[in-house]
Amino acid sequence: MNTLIYTNKNGIEIHRSDTDEVEVMLDTVSFSRKPKEFEFGKISNRLATNPVKMSIADLCTEAGVNGRAFVPALLDGNGRKAENWKQQQVFALDFDNDITIQEFEERCDELGIHPVAIYKTFSHKEEHHK
């Protein structure tokens, strides 16, 4: 169930979810290391065809702890292309350079943004946050 919270001058409606469940595309395979380049295509194919509905807490566990790749949107099952996008409840940012996790958290505080989750990738190093 969604609650309408705003309609702009063009009639576009903004809704707020009344549940903590989100729909995303989630890989069926867990990784304990960064996947190799030759695995990327298989991951992408699995992601394009595996929609799931799960709690935000479970998504955080699957991605951040169990190493499962995800697309923070719901796709129509016909591949990972913009035209196959159906809807999106989760917005994920990937930082690879020039900002530490602490700096990101400080910037969010300054802007009044409250991330639901922050996690380190397999490539994260204390001298080079990812």
N, CA, C and O atoms as a GROMACS GRO file, in nm:
protein
  520
    1MET      N    1   0.085  -0.117   0.000
    1MET     CA    2   0.000   0.000   0.000
    1MET      C    3   0.089   0.124   0.000
    1MET      O    4   0.191   0.128   0.070
    2ASN      N    5   0.052   0.223  -0.078
    2ASN     CA    6   0.126   0.348  -0.085
    2ASN      C    7   0.035   0.464  -0.050
    2ASN      O    8  -0.085   0.461  -0.077
    3THR      N    9   0.093   0.566   0.011
    3THR     CA   10   0.020   0.686   0.047
    3THR      C   11   0.067   0.799  -0.043
    3THR      O   12   0.187   0.824  -0.054
    4LEU      N   13  -0.028   0.868  -0.107
    4LEU     CA   14   0.004   0.983  -0.189
    4LEU      C   15   0.048   1.096  -0.097
    4LEU      O   16  -0.024   1.132  -0.004
    5ILE      N   17   0.168   1.152  -0.123
    5ILE     CA   18   0.215   1.260  -0.038
    5ILE      C   19   0.229   1.393  -0.112
    5ILE      O   20   0.240   1.498  -0.050
    6TYR      N   21   0.228   1.388  -0.247
    6TYR     CA   22   0.248   1.513  -0.322
    6TYR      C   23   0.212   1.490  -0.467
    6TYR      O   24   0.239   1.384  -0.523
    7THR      N   25   0.151   1.591  -0.530
    7THR     CA   26   0.129   1.593  -0.674
    7THR      C   27   0.184   1.724  -0.727
    7THR      O   28   0.143   1.831  -0.682
    8ASN      N   29   0.278   1.717  -0.823
    8ASN     CA   30   0.338   1.841  -0.873
    8ASN      C   31   0.247   1.906  -0.976
    8ASN      O   32   0.140   1.854  -1.008
    9LYS      N   33   0.289   2.022  -1.029
    9LYS     CA   34   0.204   2.100  -1.120
    9LYS      C   35   0.176   2.027  -1.252
    9LYS      O   36   0.082   2.062  -1.322
   10ASN      N   37   0.257   1.926  -1.285
   10ASN     CA   38   0.235   1.848  -1.407
   10ASN      C   39   0.152   1.723  -1.381
   10ASN      O   40   0.132   1.641  -1.471
   11GLY      N   41   0.102   1.708  -1.258
   11GLY     CA   42   0.019   1.594  -1.224
   11GLY      C   43   0.095   1.468  -1.187
   11GLY      O   44   0.036   1.362  -1.170
   12ILE      N   45   0.227   1.479  -1.173
   12ILE     CA   46   0.307   1.363  -1.134
   12ILE      C   47   0.293   1.343  -0.984
   12ILE      O   48   0.313   1.435  -0.906
   13GLU      N   49   0.258   1.222  -0.946
   13GLU     CA   50   0.233   1.190  -0.806
   13GLU      C   51   0.356   1.129  -0.741
   13GLU      O   52   0.428   1.049  -0.802
   14ILE      N   53   0.380   1.168  -0.617
   14ILE     CA   54   0.486   1.111  -0.535
   14ILE      C   55   0.417   1.033  -0.424
   14ILE      O   56   0.331   1.086  -0.353
   15HIS      N   57   0.455   0.906  -0.409
   15HIS     CA   58   0.395   0.820  -0.308
   15HIS      C   59   0.499   0.778  -0.206
   15HIS      O   60   0.617   0.768  -0.238
   16ARG      N   61   0.455   0.753  -0.086
   16ARG     CA   62   0.540   0.698   0.020
   16ARG      C   63   0.492   0.557   0.048
   16ARG      O   64   0.372   0.534   0.059
   17SER      N   65   0.584   0.465   0.058
   17SER     CA   66   0.548   0.327   0.087
   17SER      C   67   0.503   0.314   0.233
   17SER      O   68   0.561   0.376   0.322
   18ASP      N   69   0.400   0.236   0.255
   18ASP     CA   70   0.351   0.211   0.391
   18ASP      C   71   0.410   0.084   0.450
   18ASP      O   72   0.364   0.036   0.554
   19THR      N   73   0.511   0.029   0.385
   19THR     CA   74   0.574  -0.094   0.432
   19THR      C   75   0.725  -0.078   0.426
   19THR      O   76   0.776   0.012   0.358
   20ASP      N   77   0.796  -0.162   0.497
   20ASP     CA   78   0.942  -0.157   0.486
   20ASP      C   79   0.993  -0.254   0.381
   20ASP      O   80   1.114  -0.275   0.370
   21GLU      N   81   0.903  -0.314   0.302
   21GLU     CA   82   0.945  -0.404   0.196
   21GLU      C   83   0.972  -0.326   0.067
   21GLU      O   84   0.903  -0.230   0.035
   22VAL      N   85   1.073  -0.370  -0.004
   22VAL     CA   86   1.110  -0.309  -0.130
   22VAL      C   87   1.122  -0.418  -0.236
   22VAL      O   88   1.144  -0.535  -0.206
   23GLU      N   89   1.106  -0.376  -0.361
   23GLU     CA   90   1.123  -0.468  -0.473
   23GLU      C   91   1.250  -0.429  -0.547
   23GLU      O   92   1.266  -0.315  -0.590
   24VAL      N   93   1.340  -0.524  -0.562
   24VAL     CA   94   1.468  -0.504  -0.629
   24VAL      C   95   1.498  -0.629  -0.711
   24VAL      O   96   1.427  -0.729  -0.704
   25MET      N   97   1.605  -0.622  -0.788
   25MET     CA   98   1.656  -0.738  -0.859
   25MET      C   99   1.777  -0.787  -0.778
   25MET      O  100   1.868  -0.708  -0.750
   26LEU      N  101   1.780  -0.914  -0.740
   26LEU     CA  102   1.883  -0.968  -0.652
   26LEU      C  103   1.948  -1.090  -0.714
   26LEU      O  104   1.880  -1.180  -0.764
   27ASP      N  105   2.079  -1.094  -0.710
   27ASP     CA  106   2.151  -1.209  -0.762
   27ASP      C  107   2.119  -1.332  -0.678
   27ASP      O  108   2.096  -1.320  -0.558
   28THR      N  109   2.116  -1.446  -0.740
   28THR     CA  110   2.090  -1.572  -0.671
   28THR      C  111   2.217  -1.633  -0.612
   28THR      O  112   2.210  -1.731  -0.538
   29VAL      N  113   2.332  -1.576  -0.646
   29VAL     CA  114   2.460  -1.628  -0.601
   29VAL      C  115   2.526  -1.529  -0.505
   29VAL      O  116   2.530  -1.409  -0.532
   30SER      N  117   2.577  -1.581  -0.394
   30SER     CA  118   2.651  -1.499  -0.298
   30SER      C  119   2.800  -1.506  -0.330
   30SER      O  120   2.849  -1.606  -0.382
   31PHE      N  121   2.870  -1.399  -0.298
   31PHE     CA  122   3.015  -1.394  -0.319
   31PHE      C  123   3.084  -1.355  -0.189
   31PHE      O  124   3.033  -1.273  -0.113
   32SER      N  125   3.200  -1.414  -0.166
   32SER     CA  126   3.281  -1.377  -0.049
   32SER      C  127   3.405  -1.301  -0.096
   32SER      O  128   3.496  -1.275  -0.017
   33ARG      N  129   3.407  -1.267  -0.223
   33ARG     CA  130   3.517  -1.193  -0.284
   33ARG      C  131   3.460  -1.112  -0.400
   33ARG      O  132   3.348  -1.138  -0.444
   34LYS      N  133   3.536  -1.017  -0.449
   34LYS     CA  134   3.492  -0.942  -0.565
   34LYS      C  135   3.486  -1.037  -0.685
   34LYS      O  136   3.583  -1.108  -0.712
   35PRO      N  137   3.374  -1.040  -0.756
   35PRO     CA  138   3.365  -1.129  -0.872
   35PRO      C  139   3.471  -1.095  -0.978
   35PRO      O  140   3.511  -0.980  -0.993
   36LYS      N  141   3.513  -1.198  -1.049
   36LYS     CA  142   3.608  -1.180  -1.159
   36LYS      C  143   3.536  -1.123  -1.280
   36LYS      O  144   3.415  -1.139  -1.294
   37GLU      N  145   3.610  -1.057  -1.367
   37GLU     CA  146   3.550  -0.992  -1.483
   37GLU      C  147   3.469  -1.090  -1.568
   37GLU      O  148   3.363  -1.054  -1.620
   38PHE      N  149   3.517  -1.214  -1.584
   38PHE     CA  150   3.445  -1.310  -1.667
   38PHE      C  151   3.311  -1.350  -1.605
   38PHE      O  152   3.227  -1.408  -1.675
   39GLU      N  153   3.288  -1.321  -1.477
   39GLU     CA  154   3.162  -1.354  -1.410
   39GLU      C  155   3.056  -1.244  -1.425
   39GLU      O  156   2.939  -1.268  -1.398
   40PHE      N  157   3.097  -1.126  -1.468
   40PHE     CA  158   3.005  -1.011  -1.473
   40PHE      C  159   2.883  -1.037  -1.561
   40PHE      O  160   2.771  -1.002  -1.523
   41GLY      N  161   2.902  -1.098  -1.676
   41GLY     CA  162   2.790  -1.124  -1.767
   41GLY      C  163   2.688  -1.218  -1.705
   41GLY      O  164   2.567  -1.195  -1.717
   42LYS      N  165   2.734  -1.323  -1.638
   42LYS     CA  166   2.643  -1.417  -1.572
   42LYS      C  167   2.566  -1.348  -1.461
   42LYS      O  168   2.446  -1.370  -1.444
   43ILE      N  169   2.636  -1.264  -1.384
   43ILE     CA  170   2.570  -1.190  -1.277
   43ILE      C  171   2.462  -1.100  -1.335
   43ILE      O  172   2.349  -1.097  -1.286
   44SER      N  173   2.496  -1.027  -1.439
   44SER     CA  174   2.401  -0.936  -1.502
   44SER      C  175   2.278  -1.010  -1.552
   44SER      O  176   2.166  -0.962  -1.536
   45ASN      N  177   2.297  -1.127  -1.613
   45ASN     CA  178   2.184  -1.207  -1.663
   45ASN      C  179   2.096  -1.256  -1.548
   45ASN      O  180   1.973  -1.255  -1.559
   46ARG      N  181   2.159  -1.299  -1.438
   46ARG     CA  182   2.079  -1.345  -1.324
   46ARG      C  183   2.001  -1.228  -1.263
   46ARG      O  184   1.884  -1.242  -1.228
   47LEU      N  185   2.068  -1.112  -1.251
   47LEU     CA  186   2.002  -0.995  -1.194
   47LEU      C  187   1.879  -0.954  -1.274
   47LEU      O  188   1.777  -0.916  -1.217
   48ALA      N  189   1.888  -0.962  -1.405
   48ALA     CA  190   1.780  -0.916  -1.493
   48ALA      C  191   1.655  -1.001  -1.482
   48ALA      O  192   1.548  -0.959  -1.524
   49THR      N  193   1.668  -1.120  -1.425
   49THR     CA  194   1.553  -1.212  -1.422
   49THR      C  195   1.515  -1.258  -1.282
   49THR      O  196   1.443  -1.357  -1.267
   50ASN      N  197   1.562  -1.188  -1.179
   50ASN     CA  198   1.531  -1.233  -1.043
   50ASN      C  199   1.476  -1.120  -0.956
   50ASN      O  200   1.545  -1.068  -0.869
   51PRO      N  201   1.349  -1.083  -0.980
   51PRO     CA  202   1.288  -0.982  -0.893
   51PRO      C  203   1.254  -1.042  -0.758
   51PRO      O  204   1.207  -1.156  -0.749
   52VAL      N  205   1.277  -0.966  -0.652
   52VAL     CA  206   1.241  -1.011  -0.517
   52VAL      C  207   1.174  -0.897  -0.441
   52VAL      O  208   1.197  -0.779  -0.469
   53LYS      N  209   1.092  -0.936  -0.347
   53LYS     CA  210   1.032  -0.841  -0.254
   53LYS      C  211   1.082  -0.881  -0.117
   53LYS      O  212   1.061  -0.994  -0.073
   54MET      N  213   1.148  -0.788  -0.049
   54MET     CA  214   1.208  -0.821   0.079
   54MET      C  215   1.214  -0.698   0.167
   54MET      O  216   1.197  -0.586   0.121
   55SER      N  217   1.239  -0.720   0.294
   55SER     CA  218   1.252  -0.608   0.386
   55SER      C  219   1.383  -0.535   0.358
   55SER      O  220   1.477  -0.592   0.303
   56ILE      N  221   1.388  -0.411   0.397
   56ILE     CA  222   1.511  -0.333   0.382
   56ILE      C  223   1.623  -0.399   0.462
   56ILE      O  224   1.737  -0.404   0.415
   57ALA      N  225   1.593  -0.448   0.581
   57ALA     CA  226   1.694  -0.514   0.663
   57ALA      C  227   1.750  -0.637   0.592
   57ALA      O  228   1.871  -0.659   0.594
   58ASP      N  229   1.662  -0.717   0.529
   58ASP     CA  230   1.710  -0.835   0.456
   58ASP      C  231   1.794  -0.796   0.335
   58ASP      O  232   1.894  -0.862   0.306
   59LEU      N  233   1.755  -0.690   0.265
   59LEU     CA  234   1.836  -0.644   0.152
   59LEU      C  235   1.975  -0.603   0.199
   59LEU      O  236   2.075  -0.636   0.135
   60CYS      N  237   1.982  -0.531   0.310
   60CYS     CA  238   2.111  -0.490   0.364
   60CYS      C  239   2.197  -0.611   0.399
   60CYS      O  240   2.318  -0.611   0.375
   61THR      N  241   2.136  -0.713   0.455
   61THR     CA  242   2.209  -0.836   0.490
   61THR      C  243   2.256  -0.908   0.364
   61THR      O  244   2.371  -0.950   0.356
   62GLU      N  245   2.168  -0.923   0.267
   62GLU     CA  246   2.204  -0.996   0.144
   62GLU      C  247   2.316  -0.925   0.069
   62GLU      O  248   2.409  -0.990   0.022
   63ALA      N  249   2.309  -0.794   0.057
   63ALA     CA  250   2.412  -0.720  -0.017
   63ALA      C  251   2.538  -0.700   0.067
   63ALA      O  252   2.648  -0.729   0.021
   64GLY      N  253   2.522  -0.650   0.187
   64GLY     CA  254   2.637  -0.610   0.268
   64GLY      C  255   2.707  -0.722   0.341
   64GLY      O  256   2.827  -0.712   0.368
   65VAL      N  257   2.636  -0.829   0.373
   65VAL     CA  258   2.696  -0.941   0.448
   65VAL      C  259   2.717  -1.062   0.358
   65VAL      O  260   2.824  -1.123   0.359
   66ASN      N  261   2.614  -1.098   0.282
   66ASN     CA  262   2.621  -1.220   0.201
   66ASN      C  263   2.681  -1.199   0.062
   66ASN      O  264   2.699  -1.296  -0.012
   67GLY      N  265   2.712  -1.076   0.026
   67GLY     CA  266   2.780  -1.050  -0.101
   67GLY      C  267   2.698  -1.075  -0.225
   67GLY      O  268   2.752  -1.116  -0.328
   68ARG      N  269   2.568  -1.052  -0.217
   68ARG     CA  270   2.482  -1.071  -0.335
   68ARG      C  271   2.464  -0.937  -0.405
   68ARG      O  272   2.426  -0.838  -0.343
   69ALA      N  273   2.491  -0.935  -0.534
   69ALA     CA  274   2.473  -0.814  -0.614
   69ALA      C  275   2.324  -0.784  -0.625
   69ALA      O  276   2.240  -0.874  -0.620
   70PHE      N  277   2.292  -0.655  -0.641
   70PHE     CA  278   2.152  -0.617  -0.659
   70PHE      C  279   2.141  -0.497  -0.750
   70PHE      O  280   2.235  -0.418  -0.764
   71VAL      N  281   2.026  -0.484  -0.812
   71VAL     CA  282   1.989  -0.365  -0.888
   71VAL      C  283   1.880  -0.298  -0.805
   71VAL      O  284   1.780  -0.361  -0.774
   72PRO      N  285   1.899  -0.171  -0.768
   72PRO     CA  286   1.803  -0.107  -0.677
   72PRO      C  287   1.675  -0.062  -0.746
   72PRO      O  288   1.622   0.045  -0.716
   73ALA      N  289   1.626  -0.142  -0.838
   73ALA     CA  290   1.504  -0.111  -0.913
   73ALA      C  291   1.438  -0.241  -0.952
   73ALA      O  292   1.497  -0.348  -0.941
   74LEU      N  293   1.315  -0.232  -0.998
   74LEU     CA  294   1.244  -0.348  -1.051
   74LEU      C  295   1.246  -0.337  -1.203
   74LEU      O  296   1.205  -0.236  -1.259
   75LEU      N  297   1.293  -0.443  -1.268
   75LEU     CA  298   1.299  -0.448  -1.415
   75LEU      C  299   1.192  -0.546  -1.465
   75LEU      O  300   1.138  -0.625  -1.388
   76ASP      N  301   1.164  -0.540  -1.594
   76ASP     CA  302   1.057  -0.623  -1.650
   76ASP      C  303   1.102  -0.764  -1.690
   76ASP      O  304   1.022  -0.841  -1.742
   77GLY      N  305   1.228  -0.799  -1.665
   77GLY     CA  306   1.277  -0.933  -1.696
   77GLY      C  307   1.338  -0.947  -1.834
   77GLY      O  308   1.381  -1.056  -1.872
   78ASN      N  309   1.342  -0.838  -1.911
   78ASN     CA  310   1.396  -0.842  -2.048
   78ASN      C  311   1.534  -0.780  -2.058
   78ASN      O  312   1.569  -0.723  -2.162
   79GLY      N  313   1.612  -0.790  -1.954
   79GLY     CA  314   1.748  -0.738  -1.958
   79GLY      C  315   1.765  -0.611  -1.876
   79GLY      O  316   1.668  -0.547  -1.836
   80ARG      N  317   1.891  -0.577  -1.853
   80ARG     CA  318   1.925  -0.459  -1.773
   80ARG      C  319   1.945  -0.339  -1.866
   80ARG      O  320   2.058  -0.297  -1.891
   81LYS      N  321   1.835  -0.286  -1.915
   81LYS     CA  322   1.837  -0.168  -2.001
   81LYS      C  323   1.738  -0.068  -1.945
   81LYS      O  324   1.642  -0.106  -1.878
   82ALA      N  325   1.761   0.060  -1.973
   82ALA     CA  326   1.674   0.166  -1.922
   82ALA      C  327   1.529   0.144  -1.961
   82ALA      O  328   1.439   0.169  -1.881
   83GLU      N  329   1.504   0.096  -2.082
   83GLU     CA  330   1.366   0.078  -2.128
   83GLU      C  331   1.294  -0.036  -2.056
   83GLU      O  332   1.172  -0.050  -2.068
   84ASN      N  333   1.369  -0.118  -1.981
   84ASN     CA  334   1.308  -0.229  -1.908
   84ASN      C  335   1.281  -0.195  -1.761
   84ASN      O  336   1.236  -0.280  -1.684
   85TRP      N  337   1.308  -0.071  -1.723
   85TRP     CA  338   1.284  -0.024  -1.587
   85TRP      C  339   1.134  -0.014  -1.562
   85TRP      O  340   1.061   0.038  -1.646
   86LYS      N  341   1.088  -0.066  -1.447
   86LYS     CA  342   0.946  -0.058  -1.412
   86LYS      C  343   0.921   0.040  -1.297
   86LYS      O  344   0.832   0.124  -1.305
   87GLN      N  345   0.999   0.029  -1.191
   87GLN     CA  346   0.981   0.117  -1.076
   87GLN      C  347   1.104   0.108  -0.986
   87GLN      O  348   1.188   0.019  -1.001
   88GLN      N  349   1.113   0.203  -0.893
   88GLN     CA  350   1.230   0.207  -0.806
   88GLN      C  351   1.191   0.262  -0.670
   88GLN      O  352   1.129   0.368  -0.660
   89GLN      N  353   1.229   0.189  -0.564
   89GLN     CA  354   1.207   0.231  -0.427
   89GLN      C  355   1.339   0.256  -0.355
   89GLN      O  356   1.343   0.326  -0.254
   90VAL      N  357   1.446   0.200  -0.408
   90VAL     CA  358   1.577   0.209  -0.344
   90VAL      C  359   1.670   0.289  -0.434
   90VAL      O  360   1.672   0.269  -0.555
   91PHE      N  361   1.744   0.380  -0.375
   91PHE     CA  362   1.844   0.456  -0.448
   91PHE      C  363   1.978   0.429  -0.383
   91PHE      O  364   1.998   0.458  -0.265
   92ALA      N  365   2.069   0.374  -0.461
   92ALA     CA  366   2.201   0.334  -0.410
   92ALA      C  367   2.308   0.418  -0.476
   92ALA      O  368   2.302   0.445  -0.596
   93LEU      N  369   2.405   0.458  -0.398
   93LEU     CA  370   2.519   0.535  -0.448
   93LEU      C  371   2.644   0.452  -0.429
   93LEU      O  372   2.660   0.384  -0.328
   94ASP      N  373   2.733   0.458  -0.525
   94ASP     CA  374   2.859   0.383  -0.521
   94ASP      C  375   2.973   0.483  -0.529
   94ASP      O  376   2.991   0.550  -0.631
   95PHE      N  377   3.050   0.492  -0.422
   95PHE     CA  378   3.163   0.584  -0.418
   95PHE      C  379   3.292   0.505  -0.430
   95PHE      O  380   3.318   0.414  -0.351
   96ASP      N  381   3.373   0.539  -0.528
   96ASP     CA  382   3.499   0.468  -0.548
   96ASP      C  383   3.622   0.552  -0.516
   96ASP      O  384   3.730   0.498  -0.494
   97ASN      N  385   3.607   0.682  -0.514
   97ASN     CA  386   3.725   0.768  -0.494
   97ASN      C  387   3.688   0.896  -0.421
   97ASN      O  388   3.572   0.938  -0.419
   98ASP      N  389   3.788   0.956  -0.360
   98ASP     CA  390   3.782   1.093  -0.312
   98ASP      C  391   3.691   1.121  -0.193
   98ASP      O  392   3.674   1.238  -0.159
   99ILE      N  393   3.633   1.022  -0.130
   99ILE     CA  394   3.552   1.047  -0.011
   99ILE      C  395   3.559   0.925   0.080
   99ILE      O  396   3.550   0.811   0.034
  100THR      N  397   3.575   0.950   0.209
  100THR     CA  398   3.573   0.839   0.305
  100THR      C  399   3.430   0.821   0.354
  100THR      O  400   3.344   0.906   0.332
  101ILE      N  401   3.406   0.709   0.418
  101ILE     CA  402   3.273   0.684   0.473
  101ILE      C  403   3.239   0.791   0.576
  101ILE      O  404   3.126   0.840   0.579
  102GLN      N  405   3.335   0.828   0.660
  102GLN     CA  406   3.312   0.932   0.760
  102GLN      C  407   3.277   1.065   0.694
  102GLN      O  408   3.185   1.134   0.739
  103GLU      N  409   3.348   1.102   0.587
  103GLU     CA  410   3.317   1.227   0.516
  103GLU      C  411   3.177   1.221   0.454
  103GLU      O  412   3.105   1.320   0.456
  104PHE      N  413   3.141   1.107   0.400
  104PHE     CA  414   3.007   1.091   0.344
  104PHE      C  415   2.901   1.109   0.452
  104PHE      O  416   2.802   1.180   0.431
  105GLU      N  417   2.921   1.044   0.566
  105GLU     CA  418   2.824   1.057   0.676
  105GLU      C  419   2.814   1.202   0.724
  105GLU      O  420   2.704   1.249   0.754
  106GLU      N  421   2.926   1.273   0.731
  106GLU     CA  422   2.925   1.413   0.772
  106GLU      C  423   2.850   1.498   0.671
  106GLU      O  424   2.772   1.586   0.709
  107ARG      N  425   2.872   1.473   0.542
  107ARG     CA  426   2.802   1.548   0.438
  107ARG      C  427   2.652   1.521   0.443
  107ARG      O  428   2.572   1.613   0.427
  108CYS      N  429   2.614   1.397   0.466
  108CYS     CA  430   2.472   1.364   0.479
  108CYS      C  431   2.410   1.439   0.596
  108CYS      O  432   2.300   1.494   0.584
  109ASP      N  433   2.480   1.443   0.710
  109ASP     CA  434   2.430   1.517   0.827
  109ASP      C  435   2.409   1.664   0.793
  109ASP      O  436   2.307   1.722   0.830
  110GLU      N  437   2.504   1.723   0.724
  110GLU     CA  438   2.494   1.865   0.686
  110GLU      C  439   2.372   1.890   0.597
  110GLU      O  440   2.309   1.996   0.606
  111LEU      N  441   2.340   1.793   0.511
  111LEU     CA  442   2.230   1.809   0.416
  111LEU      C  443   2.096   1.756   0.467
  111LEU      O  444   1.994   1.767   0.399
  112GLY      N  445   2.097   1.698   0.587
  112GLY     CA  446   1.973   1.642   0.642
  112GLY      C  447   1.929   1.515   0.573
  112GLY      O  448   1.810   1.484   0.568
  113ILE      N  449   2.025   1.441   0.518
  113ILE     CA  450   1.996   1.314   0.451
  113ILE      C  451   2.031   1.201   0.547
  113ILE      O  452   2.135   1.204   0.613
  114HIS      N  453   1.944   1.102   0.555
  114HIS     CA  454   1.964   0.992   0.649
  114HIS      C  455   1.967   0.859   0.576
  114HIS      O  456   1.863   0.797   0.555
  115PRO      N  457   2.087   0.813   0.536
  115PRO     CA  458   2.097   0.685   0.466
  115PRO      C  459   2.043   0.570   0.552
  115PRO      O  460   2.062   0.569   0.674
  116VAL      N  461   1.978   0.476   0.487
  116VAL     CA  462   1.927   0.358   0.557
  116VAL      C  463   2.042   0.263   0.586
  116VAL      O  464   2.045   0.198   0.691
  117ALA      N  465   2.138   0.254   0.494
  117ALA     CA  466   2.250   0.161   0.511
  117ALA      C  467   2.373   0.213   0.438
  117ALA      O  468   2.363   0.281   0.336
  118ILE      N  469   2.487   0.180   0.494
  118ILE     CA  470   2.616   0.207   0.431
  118ILE      C  471   2.697   0.080   0.450
  118ILE      O  472   2.707   0.028   0.562
  119TYR      N  473   2.756   0.030   0.342
  119TYR     CA  474   2.839  -0.089   0.358
  119TYR      C  475   2.963  -0.077   0.272
  119TYR      O  476   2.967  -0.003   0.174
  120LYS      N  477   3.065  -0.153   0.310
  120LYS     CA  478   3.193  -0.155   0.239
  120LYS      C  479   3.190  -0.266   0.134
  120LYS      O  480   3.138  -0.374   0.159
  121THR      N  481   3.248  -0.238   0.017
  121THR     CA  482   3.255  -0.339  -0.088
  121THR      C  483   3.377  -0.427  -0.067
  121THR      O  484   3.459  -0.402   0.022
  122PHE      N  485   3.389  -0.531  -0.149
  122PHE     CA  486   3.504  -0.620  -0.140
  122PHE      C  487   3.634  -0.547  -0.168
  122PHE      O  488   3.740  -0.589  -0.122
  123SER      N  489   3.630  -0.437  -0.244
  123SER     CA  490   3.750  -0.361  -0.280
  123SER      C  491   3.789  -0.257  -0.176
  123SER      O  492   3.890  -0.189  -0.193
  124HIS      N  493   3.713  -0.244  -0.070
  124HIS     CA  494   3.738  -0.141   0.031
  124HIS      C  495   3.871  -0.164   0.102
  124HIS      O  496   3.905  -0.276   0.140
  125LYS      N  497   3.945  -0.056   0.118
  125LYS     CA  498   4.068  -0.056   0.198
  125LYS      C  499   4.063   0.070   0.284
  125LYS      O  500   4.004   0.170   0.243
  126GLU      N  501   4.120   0.067   0.399
  126GLU     CA  502   4.116   0.183   0.487
  126GLU      C  503   4.179   0.307   0.422
  126GLU      O  504   4.137   0.420   0.449
  127GLU      N  505   4.278   0.286   0.338
  127GLU     CA  506   4.341   0.400   0.268
  127GLU      C  507   4.268   0.438   0.140
  127GLU      O  508   4.300   0.539   0.078
  128HIS      N  509   4.170   0.357   0.099
  128HIS     CA  510   4.095   0.383  -0.024
  128HIS      C  511   3.953   0.328  -0.006
  128HIS      O  512   3.926   0.213  -0.041
  129HIS      N  513   3.865   0.409   0.048
  129HIS     CA  514   3.730   0.363   0.080
  129HIS      C  515   3.648   0.334  -0.046
  129HIS      O  516   3.653   0.407  -0.144
  130LYS      N  517   3.573   0.223  -0.039
  130LYS     CA  518   3.481   0.183  -0.146
  130LYS      C  519   3.360   0.118  -0.084
  130LYS      O  520   3.269   0.076  -0.155
   0.00000   0.00000   0.00000
